Amino acid sequence: MKEALFIFFGWFLGLISHPIVSRIEKYNKRKDLKAAILLELKSLIVKLAAMYFKIQMHFGHTDQSSLIWVNTIFEKYTEDGSQYRQEIKEELSKHTNKEIGEVSSFFKADENISILFVKLSIPFIESIIEHLPVFDLKFQRDIFEVRAQITIINPSLTVNPFFSGIFKLPM
């Protein structure tokens, strides 16, 4: 009788072990994928801020607030060059919008010349798109929204005055 009980208990553990191991693996996979996705989205934010700055310089519309905003984005989402960020903020605060505008107008390009940008991409997210169901629905919606916005922006990445208002990202 005791042997039958051990056999039954072993059989039962064998049945439930797969779902338990599967659940643990899914949790670890979700945690690793989310970290990698967030890293790629941070990279995308930095690219968008750089594009915004390039467009502002192209049209000669740079002012103190937009320079501080771009610097804040770089400060928040990049690690290299952090020792210079405080110096940049202090230097920017010394100059008026008029002075910055004069320097910006020096870099202003001819209106007949357009800037071409490399198309935005999120290759890691695209490569793991079939694994998104491991995340909650809100996170999935957010990822699909980012993909949709990139799809909208990509076909028209030549500079247009309309774009200077698009790339202001919330901090």
C-alpha positions in Angstrom: 0.0 0.0 0.0 2.8 2.4 0.9 4.5 1.7 -2.4 1.3 2.5 -4.3 1.0 5.8 -2.4 4.6 6.7 -3.4 4.0 5.8 -7.0 0.8 7.8 -7.1 2.6 10.8 -5.4 5.5 10.6 -7.9 3.0 10.4 -10.8 1.1 13.5 -9.4 4.4 15.5 -9.0 5.3 14.5 -12.6 2.0 15.9 -13.8 2.2 19.3 -12.0 6.0 19.8 -12.6 5.6 20.9 -16.2 3.1 23.7 -15.5 5.2 24.9 -12.6 8.4 25.0 -14.6 6.6 26.5 -17.5 5.3 29.3 -15.3 8.7 30.1 -13.8 10.3 30.1 -17.3 7.6 32.5 -18.6 8.2 34.8 -15.7 11.9 34.9 -16.3 11.4 35.4 -20.0 8.9 38.2 -19.5 11.3 40.0 -17.1 14.3 39.7 -19.5 12.2 40.7 -22.6 10.7 43.8 -20.8 14.2 45.0 -19.8 15.4 44.6 -23.4 12.3 46.3 -24.9 12.6 49.3 -22.5 16.3 49.6 -23.4 15.4 49.8 -27.1 12.7 52.4 -26.4 15.1 54.5 -24.5 17.4 54.4 -27.5 14.5 55.5 -29.7 13.7 58.5 -27.4 17.4 59.6 -27.7 17.2 59.3 -31.5 13.9 61.3 -31.6 15.4 64.1 -29.4 18.5 64.2 -31.7 16.2 64.5 -34.7 14.2 67.2 -33.1 17.4 69.2 -32.3 18.6 68.7 -35.9 15.4 70.0 -37.3 15.4 73.0 -35.0 18.9 73.9 -36.0 18.0 73.4 -39.7 15.3 76.0 -39.4 17.2 78.2 -37.0 14.4 78.0 -34.4 16.5 76.8 -31.5 15.9 78.5 -28.1 17.0 78.0 -24.6 14.1 75.8 -23.5 14.5 73.4 -26.4 18.2 73.1 -25.8 17.6 72.4 -22.1 14.9 69.9 -23.0 17.2 68.0 -25.4 20.0 68.0 -22.8 17.6 66.7 -20.2 16.6 63.8 -22.5 20.2 62.9 -23.1 20.9 63.2 -19.4 18.0 61.0 -18.5 18.5 58.3 -21.1 22.2 58.1 -21.8 25.1 57.5 -19.5 28.2 58.7 -21.5 29.2 62.3 -21.2 27.3 62.9 -17.9 30.1 64.9 -16.4 29.5 67.6 -19.0 25.8 67.8 -18.6 25.8 70.1 -15.6 28.3 72.4 -17.3 26.1 72.5 -20.4 23.0 73.5 -18.2 25.0 76.2 -16.5 26.4 77.5 -19.8 22.9 77.6 -21.3 21.5 79.5 -18.4 24.0 82.3 -18.9 22.6 83.1 -22.4 19.3 84.6 -23.4 16.9 83.3 -26.0 18.0 86.1 -28.2 21.6 85.1 -28.1 20.8 81.5 -28.7 18.5 82.4 -31.5 21.3 84.4 -33.2 23.7 81.5 -33.0 20.9 79.2 -34.2 20.2 81.4 -37.2 23.9 81.1 -38.1 23.3 77.4 -38.6 20.0 77.8 -40.5 20.0 76.0 -43.8 18.6 77.1 -47.1 14.9 76.5 -47.1 15.3 74.6 -50.4 17.6 72.1 -48.8 15.9 69.3 -46.9 17.4 66.9 -44.4 17.0 63.2 -44.8 17.0 61.1 -41.7 17.6 57.4 -41.3 14.3 55.7 -40.9 13.3 54.9 -37.3 13.4 51.3 -36.4 12.9 49.0 -33.4 14.5 45.8 -34.6 14.5 44.0 -31.3 10.8 44.6 -30.7 10.1 43.6 -34.3 12.0 40.3 -33.8 10.2 39.3 -30.7 6.7 40.5 -31.7 5.3 36.9 -31.4 6.3 36.9 -27.7 4.3 40.0 -26.7 1.4 37.9 -25.4 3.4 37.1 -22.3 2.9 40.8 -21.2 -0.2 42.4 -19.9 -2.6 44.0 -22.4 -1.7 47.6 -21.6 2.0 47.0 -22.3 1.1 45.2 -25.6 -1.1 48.2 -26.6 1.8 50.6 -25.8 4.2 48.6 -27.9 1.8 48.4 -30.9 1.2 52.2 -30.5 4.9 52.9 -30.8 5.1 50.6 -33.9 2.2 52.4 -35.4 3.6 55.9 -34.8 7.0 54.8 -36.4 5.1 53.5 -39.4 3.4 56.9 -39.7 6.5 58.9 -39.3 8.9 56.9 -41.5 7.6 57.6 -45.0 8.0 61.3 -44.6 11.3 61.8 -42.8 12.4 64.6 -45.0 12.3 67.9 -43.1 9.1 69.8 -43.2 8.2 72.7 -40.9 5.3 70.7 -39.6 7.7 68.2 -38.0 9.3 70.7 -35.6 6.1 70.4 -33.4 5.8 66.6 -33.6 9.0 65.5 -31.9 8.4 67.1 -28.5 8.4 64.1 -26.2 7.1 64.3 -22.7 9.8 64.0 -20.0 
